[in-house]
Amino acid sequence: METVVEELTTALLNAHRMLGIKAAVLVNGHGGNIPLREKIPDLEKKVGIRVVLNNTLVEIEGPHAATGELSMGATMNIVNLSKLTEHSDFTQYPEVGFVGMTEVRRKYDWADKRANEVTRLGIRTSHYLGEKLLECAIVDTINNINEI
């Protein structure tokens, strides 16, 4: 987290100084970044601009590294679909949908629910789903910009 905050501080300070940017919307695409929300007030003070953290992608994607996330990646053409079967091997990739992460599943009901969903439904890609998830995130980001 410290590295992320340092990098953001540098980038935002440069954007503010060099480009005159007065606000920024950070679009979060990784659940592990959610604790960043707590750091935003200090970050705003350091860089002297308004900072909004948009978590729409994380909130609507569904289980980690599963159908929603893969569908968005496929829509953006950044997913190698020939690896989908390999990616579905939960012994090799236990983080997919949290299926193989037994301690996390015991600790968090939401993780167990997601894992059960992935186990039951499997993983696939859907251009339609990916497009709709990305559209929601884009619209929400535009709303953040309008609010600023």
C-alpha positions as CSV (number, residue, x, y, z in Angstrom):
1,M,0.0,0.0,0.0
2,E,2.9,2.4,0.8
3,T,4.3,2.0,-2.7
4,V,0.9,2.6,-4.3
5,V,0.4,5.8,-2.2
6,E,3.9,7.0,-3.1
7,E,3.4,6.4,-6.8
8,L,0.0,8.1,-6.7
9,T,1.4,11.1,-4.8
10,T,4.2,11.6,-7.3
11,A,1.9,11.2,-10.3
12,L,-0.8,13.5,-8.9
13,L,1.7,16.1,-7.8
14,N,3.2,16.2,-11.3
15,A,-0.2,16.4,-12.9
16,H,-1.1,19.3,-10.6
17,R,2.1,21.2,-11.0
18,M,2.7,20.6,-14.7
19,L,-0.9,20.4,-16.1
20,G,-2.8,22.4,-13.5
21,I,-5.1,19.5,-12.7
22,K,-7.3,20.3,-9.8
23,A,-9.0,16.9,-9.3
24,A,-8.6,13.3,-10.2
25,V,-10.8,10.2,-10.3
26,L,-8.8,7.0,-9.6
27,V,-10.6,4.1,-11.2
28,N,-9.8,1.0,-9.1
29,G,-9.8,-2.3,-10.9
30,H,-8.4,-4.5,-8.1
31,G,-10.1,-5.5,-4.8
32,G,-6.7,-5.4,-3.0
33,N,-6.7,-1.6,-3.5
34,I,-9.9,-0.9,-1.5
35,P,-7.9,0.0,1.7
36,L,-6.6,2.9,-0.4
37,R,-9.9,4.6,0.4
38,E,-8.7,5.3,3.9
39,K,-5.6,7.0,2.5
40,I,-7.5,9.5,0.2
41,P,-7.9,12.3,2.7
42,D,-4.1,12.4,3.5
43,L,-3.3,12.0,-0.2
44,E,-5.6,15.0,-1.0
45,K,-3.7,17.2,1.6
46,K,-0.3,16.1,0.2
47,V,-1.1,16.9,-3.4
48,G,-3.5,19.8,-3.0
49,I,-6.2,18.4,-5.2
50,R,-9.5,16.6,-4.9
51,V,-9.2,12.8,-5.3
52,V,-12.1,10.4,-5.7
53,L,-11.6,6.7,-5.6
54,N,-14.1,4.9,-7.9
55,N,-14.6,1.3,-7.0
56,T,-17.4,0.4,-9.5
57,L,-15.3,-2.2,-11.3
58,V,-14.5,-4.0,-8.1
59,E,-18.0,-3.8,-6.8
60,I,-19.7,-5.2,-10.0
61,E,-17.2,-7.6,-11.5
62,G,-18.3,-10.6,-9.5
63,P,-15.9,-13.3,-8.2
64,H,-12.2,-12.4,-8.5
65,A,-10.6,-13.5,-11.8
66,A,-13.8,-15.2,-12.9
67,T,-16.4,-14.5,-15.6
68,G,-17.0,-10.8,-15.1
69,E,-13.3,-9.8,-14.9
70,L,-12.4,-12.1,-17.8
71,S,-15.2,-10.8,-19.9
72,M,-14.1,-7.2,-19.3
73,G,-10.5,-8.2,-20.3
74,A,-11.8,-10.1,-23.4
75,T,-13.8,-7.0,-24.4
76,M,-10.7,-4.9,-24.1
77,N,-8.8,-7.6,-26.0
78,I,-6.3,-8.1,-23.2
79,V,-7.2,-11.8,-22.4
80,N,-5.6,-14.8,-24.0
81,L,-8.7,-17.0,-24.5
82,S,-6.6,-20.0,-25.3
83,K,-5.6,-20.0,-21.6
84,L,-9.2,-20.2,-20.2
85,T,-9.0,-24.0,-19.5
86,E,-5.7,-23.6,-17.7
87,H,-7.0,-20.6,-15.8
88,S,-9.9,-22.8,-14.6
89,D,-7.6,-25.2,-12.9
90,F,-8.2,-24.1,-9.3
91,T,-5.3,-26.2,-8.0
92,Q,-2.9,-24.1,-10.1
93,Y,-4.8,-20.9,-9.7
94,P,-6.5,-21.0,-6.3
95,E,-7.2,-17.3,-6.3
96,V,-9.8,-17.6,-9.2
97,G,-13.1,-16.9,-7.5
98,F,-11.3,-17.7,-4.2
99,V,-12.1,-21.4,-4.9
100,G,-8.8,-22.8,-3.6
101,M,-8.3,-20.3,-0.8
102,T,-9.8,-22.3,2.0
103,E,-8.6,-19.9,4.8
104,V,-10.1,-16.9,3.1
105,R,-13.4,-18.8,2.5
106,R,-13.6,-19.7,6.2
107,K,-12.9,-16.2,7.3
108,Y,-15.2,-14.3,4.9
109,D,-18.7,-15.4,4.0
110,W,-18.7,-13.3,0.8
111,A,-15.5,-15.2,-0.4
112,D,-17.2,-18.5,0.2
113,K,-20.3,-17.4,-1.6
114,R,-18.2,-16.3,-4.6
115,A,-16.2,-19.5,-4.6
116,N,-19.4,-21.6,-4.6
117,E,-20.7,-19.5,-7.5
118,V,-17.5,-20.2,-9.6
119,T,-17.5,-23.9,-8.7
120,R,-21.1,-24.2,-9.7
121,L,-21.1,-22.1,-12.8
122,G,-17.5,-22.4,-14.0
123,I,-15.7,-19.6,-15.9
124,R,-16.5,-18.3,-19.3
125,T,-16.2,-15.0,-21.2
126,S,-19.1,-13.0,-22.6
127,H,-18.5,-10.0,-24.8
128,Y,-21.9,-8.7,-23.9
129,L,-21.3,-9.0,-20.1
130,G,-17.8,-7.4,-20.4
131,E,-19.2,-4.5,-22.5
132,K,-22.0,-3.9,-20.0
133,L,-19.7,-4.0,-16.9
134,L,-17.3,-1.6,-18.6
135,E,-20.1,0.7,-19.6
136,C,-21.4,0.9,-16.0
137,A,-17.9,1.7,-14.8
138,I,-17.4,4.4,-17.4
139,V,-20.8,6.0,-16.6
140,D,-20.1,6.0,-12.9
141,T,-16.7,7.6,-13.5
142,I,-18.3,10.3,-15.7
143,N,-20.7,10.9,-12.8
144,N,-17.7,11.3,-10.5
145,I,-16.2,13.9,-12.9
146,N,-19.5,15.7,-13.1
147,E,-19.8,15.8,-9.3
148,I,-16.3,17.3,-9.0
